[in-house]
Amino acid sequence: MAESREQFLYDRVYDLVVDQIRAGSLRPGDRLPSLRRMSRQLKVSIATVMQGYTNLEREGFISARPQSGFFVNTGRDKSARLPSATSPRAIARDIKLSAFVLELLRTSRRPGTAPLGPANPSNELLPVRALARIMHRVVTRAPAAAVDYMEPQGYAELRRQIAYRASATGMVVDPRQIIVTNGASEALAVALRSVTRPGDTVAVESPTYFVLLQLIEDLGLKAVEVPADPVNGLNLDALEDIASRFSLAALMCVANFNNPYGSLMPDAAKARLVEIANRRGFRLIEDDIYGDLHFGPYRPRPLMSFDDTGNVVLTSSFSKTLAPGYRVGWLVVDRGREDMLSRKHNASISSASATQMTVAEFLASGAYDRHLRGMRRALKQQVDRMRHELLEVLPEATRISQPQGGFVLWVELPRGVDSIALFNRCLEQGVNILPGAIFSPTRKFKNCIRINCGHPWSETVARGVEKLGALASESAT
Ligand SMILES: Cc1ncc(COP(=O)(O)O)c(C=O)c1O
């Protein structure tokens, strides 16, 4: 979809300046073009340029100086420093992470803490009232259906809507290929259970979302980590090497805005990954939960859209974009569909009826795309703002990812900072973060943390960032 045409004009001003700052063509202290010049350059009104500059100022990128114009703020020069690429050792390991993660998440669940930990979007960004109205309408209209079991594969109208949306990402999906699940988590569990046997080896990105590691642990599988970088994701030469040395059953991958790295695999790399998996004979399980939350004009394609052999299983959910508590997720599968359906049935019979009916109606109303446009704009600004503020308060050598979608940042603090100790000290002071150790089977990334940017900037968030900065600086000395 050519979203750029629909973008607010002042966002074009905003994006142009941010891109120039990132590319280094605008440096700290540089003066921005005058309102008049920019208005002529972009063929927009002076008021539009003013609005764009005001937003840039609010987000901390630029400052107005009386009688002189707008200037790029200092601190932006640090912004080019991205976290290091990873180079884990190629070893197939048993995983023992779940108890550690559970304890850590339990400890961190404290009301009133600054929400920089779990990757949740703020309720303020979700269509809370519209969904409540729709749910009321659908359960009133069909009260018996709402309390009854749904068919195990999922509500037909919801599957139809999901299949229709998939066509925008370059895929032709038959609603019969879709199985509705309890969130993306159940979709991942069903897919992994179906394509592996205990003792098998599964490849994962390094770093990777901890729930993928917990699933591998749960099923008695082994994990081998594949090197990756924070811009393009998986290192495919390294994967070729790993695939030649290990008999891989599957690779689990978040190609679009990896959690926690934020990386986005380019299309050519996605095509090559699909080719490698087909040639080497392992299944690809892709988690596309962040794909709709792109900051650029186009929605990135899923791995599945590059595959015509049925080797890729796509999993996703509405947890990051609509309602995490509704637990509406899905998988798209061709090869092995009957087996996955049977495993879904064994796991939970079916998914909740009322929430499926509600989401289906929301999608059918056309409101989802409108909602996503606003949410993407808000998240882009939140991520930019958080990154900027963190660079201001964290120790000098800190490196921070620069994702082009999603809403988490991967922060590499100076060597020597113990992020688990930092996590504990932050919690004592009312700030929630996640330590890097939970994103690897070997609990490495000891000096890294993951930061959630799902909440609009507020006093609580600002205080959290300030405290994190002070505590991290203490730890670094
Ligand atoms: C990459 C990724 N996959 C899956 C999930 C979980 O999704 P759900 O709540 O739909 O089970 C998350 C949530 O943080 C995630 O970041």
PDBQT file of the ligand as one rigid body, heavy atoms in Angstrom, charges set to zero:
ROOT
HETATM    1  C1  LIG A 501       8.321 -11.874  18.947  1.00  0.00    +0.000 C 
HETATM    2  C2  LIG A 501       7.130 -12.184  19.804  1.00  0.00    +0.000 A 
HETATM    3  N1  LIG A 501       6.390 -13.269  19.541  1.00  0.00    +0.000 NA
HETATM    4  C3  LIG A 501       5.316 -13.605  20.290  1.00  0.00    +0.000 A 
HETATM    5  C4  LIG A 501       4.935 -12.841  21.382  1.00  0.00    +0.000 A 
HETATM    6  C5  LIG A 501       3.775 -13.258  22.215  1.00  0.00    +0.000 C 
HETATM    7  O1  LIG A 501       2.607 -13.055  21.523  1.00  0.00    +0.000 OA
HETATM    8  P1  LIG A 501       1.141 -13.418  22.103  1.00  0.00    +0.000 P 
HETATM    9  O2  LIG A 501       0.880 -12.488  23.250  1.00  0.00    +0.000 OA
HETATM   10  O3  LIG A 501       0.250 -13.172  20.951  1.00  0.00    +0.000 OA
HETATM   11  O4  LIG A 501       1.163 -14.842  22.525  1.00  0.00    +0.000 OA
HETATM   12  C6  LIG A 501       5.682 -11.697  21.688  1.00  0.00    +0.000 A 
HETATM   13  C7  LIG A 501       5.335 -10.860  22.856  1.00  0.00    +0.000 C 
HETATM   14  O5  LIG A 501       6.154 -10.180  23.424  1.00  0.00    +0.000 OA
HETATM   15  C8  LIG A 501       6.803 -11.365  20.877  1.00  0.00    +0.000 A 
HETATM   16  O6  LIG A 501       7.549 -10.275  21.137  1.00  0.00    +0.000 OA
ENDROOT
TORSDOF 0
